[in-house]
């Protein structure tokens, strides 16, 4: 158990180290996709969300986020994520910890405004084997930005779900106790 925790922490630190390089942000996650990886009592999340989903942060109304806009509105963006990206288990809503926000930048034009944000963080489960409920309420203005595809995996039993969320269906149940594999599209 302690070895698994150390391995999980080491993997998370390696991921964070890789992400600290601006040239890699564009390659971390495909736009409108995300992952939830359940390892022991932790759920590691990576999401790529459109800038147009965040109200009041795009000062010049170009549906992109400049470095200045990102710096100025980072607290507002973080607050919106904490309220509109929710993972729950049998105990209720789980806190998103260690959240990292990064504009997706191109290695060809690292100073160009970003149309996507990468969100990373970890949830700690109260009940490691419980069914989970996941809700995302951050969708963009354009048709491609109206869907979010999430791949959820649970290491313990090899469970995997691929789900699509939208404004019409922002909620999903994950890892129902009677199912070991479900694919919902």
Buried (B, 14 or more C-beta within 10 A) or exposed (E): EEEBEEEBEEEBEEBEEEBEEBEBBBEBBEBBBBBBBBBBBBBBBBBBBBBBBBEEBBEEEEBBBBBEBBEEBEEEBBEBBBEBBBBBBEEEEBEBEEBBBBBBBEEEEEEEBBBBBBBBBBBBBEEBBBBBBBBBBBBBEEEEBBBBBBBBBBEEEEBBBEBEBEEEEBEBBBBEEEEEEBEEE
